[in-house]
Amino acid sequence: YVSTLASPNIVIILCGNKKDLDADREVTFLEASRFAQENELMFLETSALTGENVEEAFLKCARNILNKIDSGELDPERMGSGIQYGDASLRQPRQPRGTTTQSKQQCNC
């Protein structure tokens, strides 16, 4: 199981694919949902054919990761966190939720 080898803060989502083929189902929604709950996994049923919940699966993972960063559970600056920033020139400091900063208007003419 992946969580035994990965960071304790790993984000895992179980995707039940082929949601569009309900008549050919081998695992019930309840069975899959219960398995996900027992193993502390997020769960979504998806369909690659129709696209149902495909994007939502990625968004759900990203939201979960961002929430863990905001809460301090994950630190992207710490080696081995499993998170890596992209291009350094694209980085923008994140403000904690609920705080506002005054941004200066800059002309890029």
C-alpha positions in Angstrom: 0.0 0.0 0.0 1.4 3.4 -1.0 1.0 5.1 2.3 3.5 2.8 4.0 6.2 4.1 1.7 5.2 7.7 1.2 4.9 10.8 3.4 2.3 10.5 6.1 0.6 13.6 4.6 0.2 12.0 1.2 -3.0 12.9 -0.6 -4.6 9.9 -2.3 -7.9 9.7 -4.2 -9.6 6.5 -5.2 -11.3 6.9 -8.6 -13.8 4.3 -9.7 -13.8 4.6 -13.5 -16.3 3.6 -16.0 -19.2 5.3 -14.2 -21.0 5.4 -17.5 -21.2 1.6 -17.5 -23.4 1.2 -14.5 -25.0 -2.0 -15.7 -21.6 -3.7 -15.9 -20.6 -2.7 -12.4 -18.5 -5.2 -10.4 -18.0 -3.0 -7.2 -20.9 -1.2 -5.7 -20.6 2.5 -4.8 -21.1 1.6 -1.2 -18.3 -1.0 -1.2 -15.9 1.4 -2.8 -17.0 4.3 -0.6 -16.6 2.2 2.5 -13.1 1.0 1.4 -12.0 4.6 0.8 -13.3 5.6 4.2 -11.6 2.8 6.0 -8.3 3.6 4.3 -8.7 7.4 4.7 -8.9 8.0 0.9 -10.9 10.5 -1.0 -13.3 8.8 -3.4 -15.0 9.8 -6.6 -16.6 7.8 -9.4 -15.5 9.0 -12.8 -16.1 8.3 -16.5 -13.2 8.9 -18.9 -15.8 8.5 -21.7 -18.1 11.3 -20.6 -15.5 13.2 -18.6 -17.7 13.1 -15.5 -15.7 13.9 -12.4 -12.3 13.6 -14.1 -11.4 17.3 -13.6 -13.0 17.2 -10.2 -10.7 14.4 -9.1 -7.6 16.6 -9.8 -9.3 19.7 -8.3 -10.2 17.8 -5.1 -6.6 16.6 -4.7 -5.2 20.1 -5.3 -7.6 21.6 -2.8 -6.6 19.0 -0.2 -2.9 19.7 -0.8 -3.5 23.5 -0.5 -5.5 23.1 2.7 -2.6 21.0 4.2 -0.1 23.7 3.2 -2.4 26.5 4.7 -2.8 24.5 7.9 1.0 23.9 8.2 0.7 20.1 7.8 2.7 20.3 4.6 5.7 22.6 4.0 6.8 22.9 0.4 10.1 24.3 1.5 11.0 21.1 3.5 12.9 18.5 1.6 11.0 15.3 1.4 7.6 16.9 1.7 6.5 15.5 -1.6 5.6 19.0 -2.9 7.8 20.9 -5.2 7.3 24.4 -6.5 7.4 25.0 -10.2 9.4 27.7 -12.0 10.8 30.0 -9.3 10.0 33.1 -11.4 6.3 32.1 -11.2 6.2 31.8 -7.4 4.1 34.2 -5.5 4.0 34.3 -1.7 0.7 32.9 -0.4 -1.2 35.0 2.2 -2.8 33.1 5.0 -6.6 32.9 4.6 -8.5 35.7 6.0 -5.7 38.3 5.6 -5.6 41.0 3.1 -2.8 43.0 1.7 -2.8 46.2 -0.2 -1.3 45.6 -3.6 0.4 48.4 -5.4 -0.7 49.0 -8.9 2.3 48.7 -11.2 2.3 49.8 -14.8 3.9 47.3 -17.1 3.9 49.6 -20.1 
